[in-house]
């Protein structure tokens, strides 16, 4: 006799009660994924959207590309930023990610 037949004979036959425990485990895994991954990401996105909606002239910001500037003009989808003396660039509002007014220069 080999090991597989001995192992199969030693285990009692199960009567299909594993379906409910499988469903409970799947729900628990989904709940853990939601609270550890999905919910924090949604919260972060809401904070970023609120930050972008509250932008005003004179705010010091950083873009996704790492450009530091001061907001000069705000439109619906883009802003004009002053990056140096007499240098203004137009960037999408969605590319602004951070306020740097509290950062030492």
C-alpha positions in Angstrom: 0.0 0.0 0.0 1.2 3.4 -0.7 0.9 6.5 1.4 -2.1 8.0 -0.6 -4.3 5.0 0.0 -3.5 5.0 3.7 -4.2 8.8 4.0 -7.6 8.4 2.2 -8.6 5.5 4.4 -7.7 7.4 7.6 -9.9 10.4 6.8 -13.6 10.1 7.4 -15.9 11.0 4.5 -17.1 14.6 4.7 -20.8 15.2 4.2 -20.9 18.5 2.2 -20.9 20.9 5.2 -18.0 22.9 3.8 -20.1 25.2 1.6 -21.1 27.6 4.3 -17.6 27.9 5.7 -16.3 28.7 2.2 -18.9 31.5 1.8 -18.0 32.9 5.2 -14.3 32.9 4.4 -14.9 34.6 1.1 -16.9 37.4 2.7 -14.3 37.8 5.4 -11.5 38.1 2.8 -13.5 40.7 0.8 -14.2 42.7 4.0 -10.5 42.7 4.9 -9.6 43.8 1.3 -12.2 46.6 1.4 -11.0 48.0 4.8 -7.3 47.7 4.1 -7.1 48.7 0.4 -10.2 50.1 -1.2 -11.5 52.4 1.5 -8.2 54.2 2.3 -7.7 54.8 -1.5 -11.2 56.3 -1.8 -10.6 58.5 1.2 -7.3 59.7 -0.3 -8.9 60.5 -3.6 -11.7 62.5 -1.9 -9.1 64.6 0.0 -7.2 65.3 -3.2 -10.3 66.3 -5.0 -11.3 68.6 -2.2 -7.8 70.1 -2.2 -8.0 70.8 -5.9 -11.5 72.4 -5.6 -10.3 74.8 -2.8 -7.3 76.1 -4.8 -7.0 79.9 -4.8 -4.7 82.5 -6.3 -1.4 82.7 -4.4 -1.3 79.1 -3.3 2.1 77.4 -3.5 1.7 74.0 -5.1 3.6 71.1 -6.6 2.6 69.2 -9.8 2.8 65.5 -10.5 5.9 66.2 -12.6 7.6 68.0 -9.6 7.2 71.6 -10.8 6.9 74.1 -8.0 4.9 77.2 -8.6 2.4 79.8 -7.4 -1.1 79.8 -8.7 -1.8 83.0 -10.7 -5.1 82.2 -12.4 -7.7 79.4 -12.0 -10.1 78.1 -14.7 -12.4 75.0 -14.7 -9.9 72.5 -15.9 -6.5 74.2 -15.8 -4.5 76.8 -13.8 -1.8 79.3 -14.7 1.2 78.9 -12.5 4.1 81.3 -12.0 7.3 79.2 -11.8 9.9 82.0 -12.1 10.0 85.7 -12.9 7.9 86.3 -16.0 7.5 82.6 -16.6 3.9 81.3 -16.4 2.8 77.8 -17.4 -0.6 76.4 -18.0 -1.1 73.0 -16.2 -4.1 70.7 -15.8 -5.8 71.1 -12.4 -5.7 67.3 -12.1 -1.8 67.4 -12.2 -1.6 69.5 -9.0 -1.0 67.1 -6.1 0.4 69.0 -3.1 0.6 72.3 -1.3 4.1 73.4 -0.4 3.5 76.6 1.5 4.8 75.1 4.7 8.0 73.7 3.1 11.2 75.6 3.8 13.0 76.9 0.7 
